[in-house]
Amino acid sequence: MNTVGILSIEEIKRRIQICDYLCVAQLFLQDNILLERPLEFDDIKPRLLGHWGTCHGINVAYANLKAKYKDDPNFSFILGPGHGFPALQANLFLDGELLKIDENATLTKEGIDYICRNFSWPDGFPSHASPFTPGVITEGGELGYALGNAYGFALGHPKKTIAVLIGDGELETATAIDSLNLRNLLSGSKNGKILPILHLNGYKISGPTIYGRKSERELNEMIRGFGFTPRSIEGDHTEDFQKALKEDIESPFYIMRTEKGYGGPNRYHKAHQIPLKNPKTDEKELKELEEWLKSYRPEEILTEITKERKDD
Ligand SMILES: Cc1ncc(C[n+]2csc(CCOP(=O)(O)OP(=O)(O)O)c2C)c(N)n1
């Protein structure tokens, strides 16, 4: 299957940028998706819906996990922040998973146009992960269940490794925090291995999270209290992320720090949803969006995603 090869650190970093681009394009663009000409008001969707804030972190986690576990049929990934659907969709598209259920999602210019135009669109794709999304078994909508589902999925499957991304806002829910106790009940040789990854971007919608305001020491002690071994990762330090995944840690609990909304316009850098108000009518915002999109080098993306993967 064609995909973006992610063998080296540089390839992981580039894959994250490509996925970030596809997220921004899904959220904003209805035309000129790969920026083949200057961006115009008519290229912008009439109604901007969806979530940018968590997308970069999802792309970081996904690419790093994929690089480590790509050939492991017993590996699974559970995504807590299903509102970061543009990121999930971008990754499933790049890996050819979407194409297996949707013949239009080809790794071509037409396929890119198709997934971007149809994001959060009448009769197109929804704005959140849903049962139409390959691999989604619970629609969610209500934060809190990701870790509990991961333990349930691992039950009686000793070969499985399940990474689960949990938002720091999600970990404030009673369901999620109490799921940490499942480690006591469900560890052991008869069940799979769980790799919890806390996405510590410090914010939930418009306010800070409790865990984002704790000192590193206080957070680590809390995690240790549940019997896990905390391991901090700066999300954009790919070398360290890969190193952490290779370490043999007993009951690991990764704390992945990213900046919410990383990459977007500075003024709205912690935006949960859409980080620009009016790029369809405001010349300045249109320019900001264009600069933002250009920062991911869109002119190279088509060649990169259509080239054969070296290791296939
Ligand atoms: C139980 C529940 N409470 C509130 C919400 C509304 N909600 C949707 S996203 C969100 C913020 C999530 O924050 P976090 O888990 O940290 O994700 P991220 O910051 O990465 O988007 C909230 C409160 C919800 N979906 N479910």
The ligand as a Tripos MOL2 file, in Angstrom:
@<TRIPOS>MOLECULE
LIG
   26    27     1     0     0
SMALL
NO_CHARGES

@<TRIPOS>ATOM
      1 C1        -17.8070   13.9940   29.6130 C.3       1 LIG1
      2 C2        -17.5880   15.1640   28.6830 C.ar      1 LIG1
      3 N1        -17.5130   16.4010   29.1910 N.ar      1 LIG1
      4 C3        -17.3270   17.4590   28.3880 C.ar      1 LIG1
      5 C4        -17.2070   17.2840   27.0420 C.ar      1 LIG1
      6 C5        -17.0150   18.4920   26.1180 C.3       1 LIG1
      7 N2        -15.6420   18.5370   25.6030 N.ar      1 LIG1
      8 C6        -15.3430   18.2010   24.3310 C.ar      1 LIG1
      9 S1        -13.7290   18.3530   23.9770 S.2       1 LIG1
     10 C7        -13.3980   18.9050   25.5480 C.ar      1 LIG1
     11 C8        -12.0050   19.2650   25.9650 C.3       1 LIG1
     12 C9        -11.1320   18.0940   25.9620 C.3       1 LIG1
     13 O1         -9.8850   18.4370   26.4550 O.3       1 LIG1
     14 P1         -8.7250   17.3910   26.3090 P.3       1 LIG1
     15 O2         -9.2090   16.0320   26.7180 O.co2     1 LIG1
     16 O3         -7.5730   17.9450   27.0510 O.co2     1 LIG1
     17 O4         -8.4690   17.3560   24.7510 O.3       1 LIG1
     18 P2         -7.6710   18.4060   23.8620 P.3       1 LIG1
     19 O5         -7.2360   19.5720   24.6900 O.co2     1 LIG1
     20 O6         -6.4880   17.6430   23.3800 O.co2     1 LIG1
     21 O7         -8.6090   18.8030   22.7760 O.co2     1 LIG1
     22 C10       -14.5570   18.9460   26.3210 C.ar      1 LIG1
     23 C11       -14.5950   19.3830   27.7490 C.3       1 LIG1
     24 C12       -17.2820   15.9720   26.5350 C.ar      1 LIG1
     25 N3        -17.1360   15.7090   25.2230 N.pl3     1 LIG1
     26 N4        -17.4510   14.9270   27.3680 N.ar      1 LIG1
@<TRIPOS>BOND
     1     1     2 1
     2     2     3 ar
     3     2    26 ar
     4     3     4 ar
     5     4     5 ar
     6     5     6 1
     7     5    24 ar
     8     6     7 1
     9     7     8 ar
    10     7    22 ar
    11     8     9 ar
    12     9    10 ar
    13    10    11 1
    14    10    22 ar
    15    11    12 1
    16    12    13 1
    17    13    14 1
    18    14    15 2
    19    14    16 1
    20    14    17 1
    21    17    18 1
    22    18    19 2
    23    18    20 1
    24    18    21 1
    25    22    23 1
    26    24    25 1
    27    24    26 ar
@<TRIPOS>SUBSTRUCTURE
     1 LIG1         1 GROUP 0 **** ****
